[in-house]
Amino acid sequence: MDKKLVHNLLFIAVVAVTGMVVENIYLLQIMTFIGINTLLALGLNMLMGYAGQVSLGHGAFYGIGAYATAYLSGTLGISPWAALVCAIVLSVAVAFVVGRPTLKLSGYYLGMGTLGFGMIVHILFREAGSITGGASGFVGIPMLTLGPLSFEGGRNYFYLVWTVVFGAIFLCKRIIDSKTGRALAAIHGRENAAVALGVDAHALKLNIFMFSAALGAMAGFLYAHFVLFISPDSFGFMASVKMVTMVVIGGMANVWGALIGAVVITLLPEVLHGFADHEMIVFGLILMGVMIVMPQGLTQGVIERYARYKKRA
Protein backbone atom coordinates (compact mmCIF):
# COMPACT_ATOMS: atom_id res chain seq x y z
CA MET A 1 0.00 0.00 0.00
CA ASP A 2 1.20 3.51 -0.77
CA LYS A 3 3.01 5.03 2.23
CA LYS A 4 1.23 8.40 1.86
CA LEU A 5 -2.15 6.67 1.86
CA VAL A 6 -1.19 4.76 5.02
CA HIS A 7 -0.20 8.01 6.75
CA ASN A 8 -3.47 9.67 5.74
CA LEU A 9 -5.60 6.74 6.92
CA LEU A 10 -3.65 6.58 10.19
CA PHE A 11 -4.22 10.30 10.77
CA ILE A 12 -7.96 9.96 10.11
CA ALA A 13 -8.17 6.93 12.40
CA VAL A 14 -6.35 8.73 15.24
CA VAL A 15 -8.69 11.75 15.02
CA ALA A 16 -11.80 9.55 14.79
CA VAL A 17 -10.80 7.44 17.81
CA THR A 18 -9.82 10.54 19.78
CA GLY A 19 -13.27 12.00 19.25
CA MET A 20 -14.87 8.79 20.50
CA VAL A 21 -12.76 8.19 23.61
CA VAL A 22 -12.38 11.76 24.94
CA GLU A 23 -15.27 12.55 27.28
CA ASN A 24 -14.00 15.86 28.65
CA ILE A 25 -15.87 18.68 26.86
CA TYR A 26 -13.04 21.14 27.49
CA LEU A 27 -10.50 18.87 25.75
CA LEU A 28 -12.87 18.38 22.82
CA GLN A 29 -13.19 22.15 22.51
CA ILE A 30 -9.40 22.58 22.52
CA MET A 31 -9.06 19.95 19.78
CA THR A 32 -11.81 21.69 17.81
CA PHE A 33 -9.89 24.96 18.02
CA ILE A 34 -6.80 23.08 16.79
CA GLY A 35 -8.81 22.02 13.73
CA ILE A 36 -9.98 25.58 13.04
CA ASN A 37 -6.40 26.89 13.39
CA THR A 38 -5.18 24.11 11.10
CA LEU A 39 -7.49 25.44 8.38
CA LEU A 40 -6.02 28.93 8.83
CA ALA A 41 -2.46 27.61 8.74
CA LEU A 42 -3.16 25.46 5.67
CA GLY A 43 -4.40 28.43 3.68
CA LEU A 44 -1.53 30.71 4.68
CA ASN A 45 0.99 27.90 4.14
CA MET A 46 -0.18 27.54 0.55
CA LEU A 47 0.45 31.24 0.05
CA MET A 48 3.71 31.63 2.00
CA GLY A 49 5.24 28.19 1.92
CA TYR A 50 4.45 27.19 -1.67
CA ALA A 51 3.90 30.47 -3.52
CA GLY A 52 6.47 32.37 -1.46
CA GLN A 53 4.19 35.38 -0.84
CA VAL A 54 4.23 37.05 2.57
CA SER A 55 0.90 38.05 4.13
CA LEU A 56 0.60 39.86 7.46
CA GLY A 57 -3.12 40.59 7.20
CA HIS A 58 -4.72 37.20 6.76
CA GLY A 59 -6.72 37.65 9.95
CA ALA A 60 -8.95 39.90 7.83
CA PHE A 61 -10.29 36.96 5.78
CA TYR A 62 -10.82 34.99 8.99
CA GLY A 63 -12.89 37.90 10.29
CA ILE A 64 -14.79 38.43 7.03
CA GLY A 65 -15.92 34.80 7.10
CA ALA A 66 -17.00 35.06 10.73
CA TYR A 67 -18.80 38.41 10.48
CA ALA A 68 -20.48 37.57 7.17
CA THR A 69 -22.06 34.40 8.52
CA ALA A 70 -22.90 36.11 11.84
CA TYR A 71 -24.74 38.97 10.15
CA LEU A 72 -26.50 36.86 7.52
CA SER A 73 -27.61 34.07 9.85
CA GLY A 74 -27.90 36.01 13.11
CA THR A 75 -29.42 39.28 11.88
CA LEU A 76 -31.10 38.46 8.56
CA GLY A 77 -32.14 34.93 9.52
CA ILE A 78 -30.57 33.26 6.48
CA SER A 79 -29.60 29.59 6.78
CA PRO A 80 -26.02 29.32 8.11
CA TRP A 81 -25.12 26.97 5.25
CA ALA A 82 -26.24 29.56 2.70
CA ALA A 83 -24.37 32.17 4.76
CA LEU A 84 -21.24 30.01 4.44
CA VAL A 85 -21.40 30.18 0.66
CA CYS A 86 -21.89 33.96 0.81
CA ALA A 87 -19.01 34.33 3.28
CA ILE A 88 -16.61 32.40 1.06
CA VAL A 89 -17.70 34.27 -2.07
CA LEU A 90 -17.27 37.61 -0.28
CA SER A 91 -13.80 36.68 1.02
CA VAL A 92 -12.67 35.48 -2.39
CA ALA A 93 -14.02 38.65 -4.03
CA VAL A 94 -12.19 40.85 -1.50
CA ALA A 95 -9.02 38.79 -2.01
CA PHE A 96 -9.31 39.35 -5.76
CA VAL A 97 -9.74 43.11 -5.38
CA VAL A 98 -6.93 43.43 -2.84
CA GLY A 99 -4.57 40.86 -4.32
CA ARG A 100 -4.70 42.09 -7.91
CA PRO A 101 -2.60 45.21 -7.19
CA THR A 102 -0.92 44.07 -3.95
CA LEU A 103 0.60 40.85 -5.31
CA LYS A 104 2.56 42.88 -7.85
CA LEU A 105 4.70 43.86 -4.86
CA SER A 106 7.24 41.55 -3.27
CA GLY A 107 9.18 41.03 -0.07
CA TYR A 108 8.76 43.65 2.65
CA TYR A 109 6.52 45.80 0.43
CA LEU A 110 4.03 42.96 0.05
CA GLY A 111 4.12 42.34 3.79
CA MET A 112 3.38 46.00 4.50
CA GLY A 113 0.60 46.07 1.92
CA THR A 114 -1.18 43.07 3.42
CA LEU A 115 -0.60 44.44 6.93
CA GLY A 116 -2.33 47.69 5.94
CA PHE A 117 -5.26 45.73 4.49
CA GLY A 118 -5.64 43.75 7.69
CA MET A 119 -5.61 46.91 9.81
CA ILE A 120 -8.26 48.58 7.63
CA VAL A 121 -10.60 45.58 7.89
CA HIS A 122 -10.06 45.42 11.66
CA ILE A 123 -11.04 49.10 11.96
CA LEU A 124 -14.16 48.45 9.88
CA PHE A 125 -15.16 45.64 12.23
CA ARG A 126 -14.89 48.08 15.13
CA GLU A 127 -16.59 51.07 13.53
CA ALA A 128 -19.45 49.43 11.58
CA GLY A 129 -21.40 48.89 14.79
CA SER A 130 -24.80 48.58 13.09
CA ILE A 131 -23.59 45.48 11.27
CA THR A 132 -20.78 44.03 13.39
CA GLY A 133 -21.82 45.11 16.87
CA GLY A 134 -18.72 47.30 17.12
CA ALA A 135 -16.17 46.87 19.90
CA SER A 136 -18.79 45.15 22.08
CA GLY A 137 -18.96 42.24 19.67
CA PHE A 138 -21.70 40.34 17.84
CA VAL A 139 -24.11 38.14 19.79
CA GLY A 140 -26.98 35.93 18.71
CA ILE A 141 -25.12 33.69 16.25
CA PRO A 142 -27.22 30.51 15.79
CA MET A 143 -25.91 27.01 16.37
CA LEU A 144 -25.40 24.85 13.32
CA THR A 145 -27.94 22.16 12.55
CA LEU A 146 -28.32 19.74 9.67
CA GLY A 147 -31.75 18.14 9.65
CA PRO A 148 -32.16 16.41 13.03
CA LEU A 149 -28.42 16.67 13.74
CA SER A 150 -27.35 19.50 16.05
CA PHE A 151 -23.72 20.67 16.09
CA GLU A 152 -23.39 21.88 19.64
CA GLY A 153 -19.94 22.68 21.04
CA GLY A 154 -19.04 19.04 21.72
CA ARG A 155 -18.35 15.82 19.83
CA ASN A 156 -20.55 16.60 16.81
CA TYR A 157 -18.80 19.90 16.20
CA PHE A 158 -15.41 18.24 16.68
CA TYR A 159 -16.18 15.80 13.87
CA LEU A 160 -17.61 18.55 11.66
CA VAL A 161 -14.46 20.66 11.96
CA TRP A 162 -12.06 17.78 11.40
CA THR A 163 -14.05 16.53 8.42
CA VAL A 164 -13.52 19.95 6.85
CA VAL A 165 -9.82 19.78 7.79
CA PHE A 166 -9.47 16.36 6.10
CA GLY A 167 -11.06 17.78 2.96
CA ALA A 168 -8.79 20.85 3.02
CA ILE A 169 -5.65 18.72 3.46
CA PHE A 170 -6.71 16.48 0.56
CA LEU A 171 -7.39 19.50 -1.66
CA CYS A 172 -4.08 21.16 -0.76
CA LYS A 173 -2.17 17.96 -1.53
CA ARG A 174 -3.91 17.61 -4.89
CA ILE A 175 -2.90 21.18 -5.77
CA ILE A 176 0.69 20.63 -4.64
CA ASP A 177 1.05 17.40 -6.63
CA SER A 178 -0.45 18.93 -9.77
CA LYS A 179 0.94 21.09 -12.56
CA THR A 180 -0.17 24.11 -10.54
CA GLY A 181 1.93 22.93 -7.59
CA ARG A 182 5.01 22.60 -9.77
CA ALA A 183 4.40 26.10 -11.14
CA LEU A 184 4.10 27.41 -7.57
CA ALA A 185 7.43 25.79 -6.68
CA ALA A 186 8.99 27.44 -9.72
CA ILE A 187 7.63 30.86 -8.71
CA HIS A 188 8.88 30.40 -5.17
CA GLY A 189 12.33 29.38 -6.32
CA ARG A 190 12.98 31.67 -9.30
CA GLU A 191 10.01 33.77 -10.34
CA ASN A 192 11.74 35.48 -13.26
CA ALA A 193 12.86 32.13 -14.66
CA ALA A 194 9.33 30.73 -14.26
CA VAL A 195 7.87 33.72 -16.12
CA ALA A 196 10.43 33.23 -18.89
CA LEU A 197 9.19 29.65 -19.25
CA GLY A 198 5.61 30.84 -19.75
CA VAL A 199 4.19 30.70 -16.21
CA ASP A 200 1.64 33.44 -15.53
CA ALA A 201 3.08 34.20 -12.11
CA HIS A 202 0.72 37.01 -11.15
CA ALA A 203 -2.43 35.06 -12.05
CA LEU A 204 -1.17 32.01 -10.17
CA LYS A 205 -0.29 34.02 -7.06
CA LEU A 206 -3.70 35.69 -7.19
CA ASN A 207 -5.48 32.33 -7.46
CA ILE A 208 -3.60 30.95 -4.44
CA PHE A 209 -4.30 34.17 -2.54
CA MET A 210 -8.02 33.70 -3.19
CA PHE A 211 -7.85 30.01 -2.27
CA SER A 212 -6.13 30.94 0.97
CA ALA A 213 -8.82 33.55 1.66
CA ALA A 214 -11.53 30.90 1.09
CA LEU A 215 -9.96 28.61 3.72
CA GLY A 216 -9.71 31.59 6.07
CA ALA A 217 -13.41 32.36 5.57
CA MET A 218 -14.29 28.71 6.19
CA ALA A 219 -12.34 28.83 9.45
CA GLY A 220 -14.15 32.05 10.40
CA PHE A 221 -17.52 30.42 9.74
CA LEU A 222 -16.65 27.43 11.92
CA TYR A 223 -15.28 29.68 14.66
CA ALA A 224 -18.36 31.95 14.73
CA HIS A 225 -20.86 29.10 15.00
CA PHE A 226 -18.70 27.36 17.58
CA VAL A 227 -18.26 30.20 20.10
CA LEU A 228 -21.54 31.96 19.14
CA PHE A 229 -19.97 35.36 19.90
CA ILE A 230 -17.32 37.27 17.97
CA SER A 231 -15.51 40.57 18.51
CA PRO A 232 -12.99 42.55 16.43
CA ASP A 233 -10.08 41.63 18.73
CA SER A 234 -10.28 38.01 17.55
CA PHE A 235 -9.35 39.08 14.00
CA GLY A 236 -6.79 41.82 14.54
CA PHE A 237 -3.05 41.99 13.99
CA MET A 238 -2.35 39.38 16.67
CA ALA A 239 -4.51 36.84 14.84
CA SER A 240 -2.43 37.36 11.68
CA VAL A 241 0.79 37.04 13.71
CA LYS A 242 -0.42 33.75 15.15
CA MET A 243 -1.18 32.44 11.66
CA VAL A 244 2.32 33.31 10.45
CA THR A 245 3.79 31.76 13.60
CA MET A 246 1.85 28.54 13.02
CA VAL A 247 3.17 28.29 9.47
CA VAL A 248 6.78 29.07 10.39
CA ILE A 249 6.91 26.88 13.50
CA GLY A 250 5.27 23.91 11.81
CA GLY A 251 7.33 24.29 8.65
CA MET A 252 6.61 26.14 5.44
CA ALA A 253 5.89 24.18 2.26
CA ASN A 254 4.69 21.26 4.38
CA VAL A 255 1.00 20.39 4.72
CA TRP A 256 1.55 18.47 7.95
CA GLY A 257 3.59 21.39 9.23
CA ALA A 258 0.38 23.44 9.28
CA LEU A 259 -1.16 20.87 11.61
CA ILE A 260 1.90 20.78 13.91
CA GLY A 261 2.03 24.57 14.03
CA ALA A 262 -1.69 24.76 14.87
CA VAL A 263 -1.24 22.23 17.69
CA VAL A 264 1.67 24.16 19.21
CA ILE A 265 0.11 27.62 18.98
CA THR A 266 -3.31 26.46 20.23
CA LEU A 267 -1.89 24.61 23.22
CA LEU A 268 0.69 27.22 24.23
CA PRO A 269 -1.81 29.68 25.81
CA GLU A 270 -3.21 26.77 27.83
CA VAL A 271 0.27 26.01 29.14
CA LEU A 272 1.49 29.58 29.59
CA HIS A 273 -1.43 31.16 31.45
CA GLY A 274 0.98 33.31 33.44
CA PHE A 275 2.22 35.08 30.31
CA ALA A 276 -1.21 36.25 29.11
CA ASP A 277 -0.18 39.92 29.39
CA HIS A 278 2.98 39.31 27.37
CA GLU A 279 1.56 37.10 24.63
CA MET A 280 3.28 38.95 21.77
CA ILE A 281 6.68 38.67 23.47
CA VAL A 282 6.24 34.94 24.09
CA PHE A 283 5.24 34.25 20.48
CA GLY A 284 8.16 36.37 19.27
CA LEU A 285 10.66 34.45 21.41
CA ILE A 286 9.25 31.11 20.27
CA LEU A 287 9.44 32.18 16.64
CA MET A 288 13.06 33.34 17.09
CA GLY A 289 13.99 30.10 18.86
CA VAL A 290 12.53 27.88 16.15
CA MET A 291 14.16 29.96 13.41
CA ILE A 292 17.56 29.61 15.09
CA VAL A 293 17.38 25.93 16.04
CA MET A 294 15.13 24.57 13.27
CA PRO A 295 14.94 27.12 10.44
CA GLN A 296 12.85 24.72 8.32
CA GLY A 297 10.23 24.32 11.06
CA LEU A 298 9.49 21.65 13.63
CA THR A 299 8.24 19.04 11.17
CA GLN A 300 11.25 19.03 8.86
CA GLY A 301 13.64 19.67 11.75
CA VAL A 302 12.48 16.61 13.68
CA ILE A 303 12.58 14.46 10.52
CA GLU A 304 16.15 15.55 9.74
CA ARG A 305 17.35 14.96 13.30
CA TYR A 306 15.73 11.52 13.34
CA ALA A 307 17.43 10.68 10.02
CA ARG A 308 20.83 11.75 11.39
CA TYR A 309 20.25 9.73 14.56
CA LYS A 310 19.43 6.60 12.53
CA LYS A 311 22.52 7.11 10.38
CA ARG A 312 24.77 7.34 13.45
CA ALA A 313 23.08 4.30 15.02
GUKOLRO-569566 format. One record per residue (C-alpha): residue in three letters; x, y, z. Coordinates in steps of 0.2 Angstrom, whole numbers, plus 2048, in hexadecimal, padded with zeros to 3 digits. Example, Ala and Ser with C-alpha at 12.3 -4.5 7.8 and 13.67 -1.06 7.14 Angstrom:
ALA83E7EA827;SER8447FB824;
//
This chain:
MET800800800;ASP8068127FC;LYS80F81980B;LYS80682A809;LEU7F5821809;VAL7FA818819;HIS7FF828822;ASN7EF83081D;LEU7E4822823;LEU7EE821833;PHE7EB833836;ILE7D8832833;ALA7D782383E;VAL7E082C84C;VAL7D583B84B;ALA7C583084A;VAL7CA825859;THR7CF835863;GLY7BE83C860;MET7B682C867;VAL7C0829876;VAL7C283B87D;GLU7B483F888;ASN7BA84F88F;ILE7B185D886;TYR7BF86A889;LEU7CC85E881;LEU7C085C872;GLN7BE86F871;ILE7D1871871;MET7D3864863;THR7C586C859;PHE7CF87D85A;ILE7DE873854;GLY7D486E845;ILE7CE880841;ASN7E0886843;THR7E6879837;LEU7DB87F82A;LEU7E289182C;ALA7F488A82C;LEU7F087F81C;GLY7EA88E812;LEU7F889A817;ASN80588C815;MET7FF88A803;LEU80289C800;MET81389E80A;GLY81A88D80A;TYR8168887F8;ALA8148987EE;GLY8208A27F9;GLN8158B17FC;VAL8158B980D;SER8048BE815;LEU8038C7825;GLY7F08CB824;HIS7E88BA822;GLY7DE8BC832;ALA7D38C8827;PHE7CD8B981D;TYR7CA8AF82D;GLY7C08BD833;ILE7B68C0823;GLY7B08AE823;ALA7AB8AF836;TYR7A28C0834;ALA79A8BC824;THR7928AC82B;ALA78E8B583B;TYR7848C3833;LEU77C8B8826;SER7768AA831;GLY7758B4842;THR76D8C483B;LEU7658C082B;GLY75F8AF830;ILE7678A6820;SER76C894822;PRO77E893829;TRP78288781A;ALA77D89480E;ALA7868A1818;LEU796896816;VAL795897803;CYS7938AA804;ALA7A18AC810;ILE7AD8A2805;VAL7A78AB7F6;LEU7AA8BC7FF;SER7BB8B7805;VAL7C18B17F4;ALA7BA8C17EC;VAL7C38CC7F9;ALA7D38C27F6;PHE7D18C57E3;VAL7CF8D87E5;VAL7DD8D97F2;GLY7E98CC7EA;ARG7E98D27D8;PRO7F38E27DC;THR7FB8DC7EC;LEU8038CC7E5;LYS80D8D67D9;LEU8178DB7E8;SER8248D07F0;GLY82E8CD800;TYR82C8DA80D;TYR8218E5802;LEU8148D7800;GLY8158D4813;MET8118E6817;GLY8038E680A;THR7FA8D7811;LEU7FD8DE823;GLY7F48EE81E;PHE7E68E5816;GLY7E48DB826;MET7E48EB831;ILE7D78F3826;VAL7CB8E4827;HIS7CE8E383A;ILE7C98F683C;LEU7B98F2831;PHE7B48E483D;ARG7B68F084C;GLU7AD8FF844;ALA79F8F783A;GLY7958F484A;SER7848F3841;ILE78A8E3838;THR7988DC843;GLY7938E2854;GLY7A28EC856;ALA7AF8EA863;SER7A28E286E;GLY7A18D3862;PHE7948CA859;VAL7878BF863;GLY7798B485E;ILE7828A8851;PRO77889984F;MET77E887852;LEU78187C843;THR77486F83F;LEU772863830;GLY76185B830;PRO75F852841;LEU772853845;SER777861850;PHE789867850;GLU78B86D862;GLY79C871869;GLY7A185F86D;ARG7A484F863;ASN799853854;TYR7A2864851;PHE7B385B853;TYR7AF84F845;LEU7A885D83A;VAL7B886783C;TRP7C4859839;THR7BA85382A;VAL7BC864822;VAL7CF863827;PHE7D185281E;GLY7C985980F;ALA7D486880F;ILE7E485E811;PHE7DE852803;LEU7DB8617F8;CYS7EC86A7FC;LYS7F585A7F8;ARG7EC8587E8;ILE7F186A7E3;ILE8038677E9;ASP8058577DF;SER7FE85F7CF;LYS8058697C1;THR7FF8797CB;GLY80A8737DA;ARG8198717CF;ALA8168837C8;LEU8158897DA;ALA8258817DF;ALA82D8897CF;ILE82689A7D4;HIS82C8987E6;GLY83E8937E0;ARG84189E7D2;GLU8328A97CC;ASN83B8B17BE;ALA8408A17B7;ALA82F89A7B9;VAL8278A97AF;ALA8348A67A2;LEU82E8947A0;GLY81C89A79D;VAL8158997AF;ASP8088A77B2;ALA80F8AB7C3;HIS8048B97C8;ALA7F48AF7C4;LEU7FA8A07CD;LYS7FF8AA7DD;LEU7ED8B27DC;ASN7E58A27DB;ILE7EE89B7EA;PHE7EA8AB7F3;MET7D88A97F0;PHE7D98967F5;SER7E189B805;ALA7D48A8808;ALA7C689A805;LEU7CE88F813;GLY7CF89E81E;ALA7BD8A281C;MET7B989081F;ALA7C289082F;GLY7B98A0834;PHE7A8898831;LEU7AD88983C;TYR7B4894849;ALA7A48A084A;HIS79889184B;PHE7A3889858;VAL7A5897865;LEU7948A0860;PHE79C8B1863;ILE7A98BA85A;SER7B28CB85D;PRO7BF8D5852;ASP7CE8D085E;SER7CD8BE858;PHE7D18C3846;GLY7DE8D1849;PHE7F18D2846;MET7F48C5853;ALA7E98B884A;SER7F48BB83A;VAL8048B9845;LYS7FE8A984C;MET7FA8A283A;VAL80C8A7834;THR81389F844;MET80988F841;VAL81088D82F;VAL822891834;ILE823886844;GLY81A87883B;GLY82587982B;MET82188381B;ALA81D87980B;ASN81786A816;VAL805866818;TRP80885C828;GLY81286B82E;ALA80287582E;LEU7FA86883A;ILE80A868846;GLY80A87B846;ALA7F887C84A;VAL7FA86F858;VAL808879860;ILE80188A85F;THR7EF884865;LEU7F787B874;LEU803888879;PRO7F7894881;GLU7F088688B;VAL801882892;LEU807894894;HIS7F989C89D;GLY8058A78A7;PHE80B8AF898;ALA7FA8B5892;ASP7FF8C8893;HIS80F8C5889;GLU8088BA87B;MET8108C386D;ILE8218C1875;VAL81F8AF878;PHE81A8AB866;GLY8298B6860;LEU8358AC86B;ILE82E89C865;LEU82F8A1853;MET8418A7855;GLY84689685E;VAL83F88B851;MET847896843;ILE85889484B;VAL857882850;MET84C87B842;PRO84B888834;GLN84087C82A;GLY83387A837;LEU82F86C844;THR82985F838;GLN83885F82C;GLY84486283B;VAL83E853844;ILE83F848835;GLU85184E831;ARG85784B843;TYR84F83A843;ALA857835832;ARG86883B839;TYR865831849;LYS86182183F;LYS871824834;ARG87C825843;ALA87381684B;
//
